[in-house]
Amino acid sequence: MKFIFTSILIFLFLASKGQVISFVDNKFLGKKINKVIEKSIKFKDSWREFYFDNNSRLIEKKYFRDYKEVQNIKYEYNDYDSVLIVKETTSDIYNRLNINILKSYFDTNRKLIRFEEYFQRDTLVLSILEKNIVYNDQGKVVSYDRYLYNTNSVYVQLRKIDYSKNGKVLTIREVGSPETETLKYDHKGNITDWIFDYHDPQAVIAGAKTWSRNRRDKNQLRYKYDNYGNWIKEYAVTKFWRYKLNEREITYNLQEPIQIAGKESYK
């Protein structure tokens, strides 16, 4: 699977751990973004492409392997005052089709209060529910409940979030589990490092470079950003070295309308 396998493992891993309270999602920022090409350093024949609408919302994502498109995801949005509904339609080279529906509910201050994810089987089936989201006085999430559904059972997690005094380090813990996610931020609020640690010497994180030969239960990613707040370089950090994994080419529409003698022009 080359780059696609490794990258998808990492991104799915992140998604499964931070689905709605998506601190590690590293969303694209800026109203002028048009297109992103994400390239693997190791596998030159595999990459991902992202396309955006006039509101800089992601509308399509394409995966390429061996110079061929192997997967396509299209996004449709319905944004109301209290709920945002996103439809994800995925197709692949085998003509398989999958639909996910993501519903985010908000209060009158536009704070997230509930999230639901549905996937298509014969009908739409609930797969993830997050609720009981608690905020502190600064408006930051400090805890929430997650329900993970499969065919015969549901797994419930209570997740707690701790912040450092300077607000530049965030730690997510699941009550009753030794696992932790740690996010480090720069002065602009960009995520510079993401660290996941099982705290279990018997565990091994698959699909990613681990901290050392003796610490295979810990993984760390590091990001470098452009001036618009979007990451352009992604590294795997180990105890002794830093390896570049992916880099992005981001295309922006830098033309801004200005008024000259009553006429609209661009600069």
Order of alpha helices (4+ residues) and beta strands (2+ residues): alpha-beta-beta-beta-beta-beta-beta-beta-beta-beta-beta-beta-beta-beta-beta-beta-beta-beta-beta
